[in-house]
Amino acid sequence: MTKAILYKEWIKVRWLLLLVALVYSATVVFTLVKVNRSFRFAGAVHLWDMIIQKDLVLVDYLNYLPVIGGVLIALGQFVPEMTKRKFKLTLHLPMPHLRPVWAMMVFGLGSLVVINLCATLVVSGVLQFKVAPEMLWAWSQALTPCLLAGLAAYLLTTWICIEPVWSQRVINGMIGGLLIYLHFLSAPSGGYRYLVPVLFVLDSLCCLFVFYSVARFRQGAQ
């Protein structure tokens, strides 16, 4: 039954996943072209000096990609479930009522992780020939909160979609916006080093929000 749910999710969002992958690809290509152009016109020595002195991050165009991807995938999965009244049927499958939701979330989160991982590996693989390993490591640390923000955005969007009461959805959106904002606070390289574990815990707790709204949906909250 779980395999059938995963296959259903693939059929439902496969074209959306292709769209998200194309957006990622275009942004990655643009970022790499921008970095290459900066080195060609400014020179490696001058650009490295700018990176060190002004804490310049040349891959900042990638910052919001995970959030966009997380929101789009969650909407593609759960909006049809709610608008076409399929979610009630999903919860009445001959299995524990949380298992279908788990399977759907695992598929969505897994897809998001794979896309983010591929983009990160491509950027890192190309930039390792352009910048020093220390700079690449600093940029990776700067992107880590953004990657976590993508996972949080997926879970929070799922929470908002499943919540049956519109007024509560507005409150959920405000809470979600505040949590996402915490991932994008201005900080120097390495500034999020000690906050990342806290963000990871907070993002993981978003699963509880989803199951809370699932319970409200099953109880017929209006």
N, C-alpha and C positions, 0 to 999 in steps of 0.2 A: 504493500500500500504506500509506503514511504517513497519507493522508487517511482510509483505512478504519480505522486504529487510533484516530485522533482522534475519528472518529464513534462507534466502539465505546465509547470513554471517556465521551463525552457521553451515550450511551444508558445506560451503567452508573451514572453518578453524577448525572444531571440532577436527581433528586428530592433527593439529598443537598445539591447546590448550592443548591436552592431553600430547604432548611432552614437552611443556613448564611446565606443572604441574609436570611432572616426573623430569625434571631438578631441579625445585624448591624443590621438595620433597627430592631428593638425596642430594642437598646442605644443606637443613635444617637438615636432619639426620646427615650428616657429621659434621655440626657445633655443634649440640648437643652432639655428641659423643666426639668431640674435647674438649668441655667445661667440660664434665663429666670426661674425662681422665686427664685434667689439674688439676681439683680439687682432683682427687684421688691420683695423684702422687706428686703434689706440696703441697697439704694441703690447706684447706680453708683459714686459717689465713694468710699464706704466699702469697697465690694468691690474696687475697683481698688487702694486702699491696702493691703488684705489680700493681694492678688495680688502686689504689689510687695514689701511688707515680709516676708511669710512664704512667698514663692515658691509661692503656691497655684495648683494646676493643676486646673481644673474639669472637664477631659475625661479624668480618670484612669480612668473606667469603660471607656474604649476600650483600655486598655493590654494586656489579655490576649485581646482578640478575635482578633488575627492568629494567635496561638499555637493557640487553639481551632480556628479555621478551617483552619489548616495541618494539624493532627493529624487532624481529621475527614475532610478531602479525601483525605489520604494513605491513611487506613484504608479509606475507601470505594473507592479505586482498587485497592489491593494486597492487602487481606485476602481478597476473593473470588478473586484470582489464585492465592494460595497455598493456601487451604483447598480449592478446587475443582480444584487441580492444572492450572490453565490456564497458569501462567507458563512451564512447560516447553515447552508448545506454542508460546507466544509467542516464545520464544527460537529456535525451529526454523522460523520463517517464512523464506521465500526472500529474505532481506535480511541485512545485517550484524547480528549478534546484539545489539549495543548500540543500534541505531537504534530498535527498538520501545520500549525502555526510555526512550530520549531523548524519543520522541514522547509517551509517557505522562506523563513528568515535565514536559514543556513544557505539556501540557494542564493538569495540576494546578497548576503554578506560575502559568501564565497566568490561570487562573480565580481563584486567590487574589489575584493582583495587581489584577485588574479589580475584584473585590469590595472590596478594601482602598482602592483608588483612588476608587471611587464613594463609599464611606463618608467618606473624608477630604475629598473635594470638597464633599459635602453639609454636613459640620460646619463646614468653613472658610467656605463660602458664607454660612451663617447667622450664624456668630459674628463675621464681619467688621463686622456692624452693631451688635455688642454691645461688643466690646473693641477696644483700640488695635492697630494692625498689629504693633507691637513685642511685645505680649503674645501675639498669635496666632502670631507667628514663634517665640517662645520655647516655646510649647506644641507647635508642629510639630517643633521640635528634640527635645523630650522624647518625642514619639511615634515618632520615627524608629527608635530601637533596638527598639521593640516591633514595628514593621513588619518589620524585619529578622529578629526572633525568629520571626515567622510563617513566613517563607521557610525558616529553619533548621529549624523544627519539622516542616515538610512533608518536607524532605530527610532528616532524622534518623528520622522515623517510617517513611518509605519504606525506609531502610537497615535498620531493625529488622525490618520485615515481610519483606524479601527474604532476610535472613540465614537460612540453613537450620539452624543449630545453636542450640538454645535457650539453652545456657550463654553463647554469644557474644552472643545477643540481650540478655541481662541486662547484660553488660559494655557493649554498645552503648547501652543505655538509661541507664546511669550516665554515660557520656561525653556523651550527648545532654543529659541533665539539667544537667550542669555547664556545657555551652556555652550552653544557654538561660538559665541563671542569670546568666551574664555580661551578658546584655542587660537585666537588671532590677536592677542594683546601684543603691543609693540615691545620687543625685547631684543637685546644684542645676541649675537651668536652664542649658543650655549645657555642662554637665559632660561630656557624651558627645561633644562636638564633635570631639575628636581621636581618640576611640576608635571612632567609627562606621566609618571606613575599615578599621580592623583587624578589626572585626566582619564587615564585608562580605567581606573576604578569607577569614576563617575559615568563614563561611557558604557561600561559593562552593566551598571545599574539601570540603564535605560531599558534593558530587557524586561525588568520588573514593571516598568511603566506600561509596556506593551501588554503584558499578561494581565495587568490591572484592568485595562480597557477591554481586553477579551472577556474577563469575568463580568464586567458591566454590560457588555453586549449580550452575553448569555442570559443575564438576569433581566434583559429587556429594558434597560435604562433609556429614558426619553427626555 
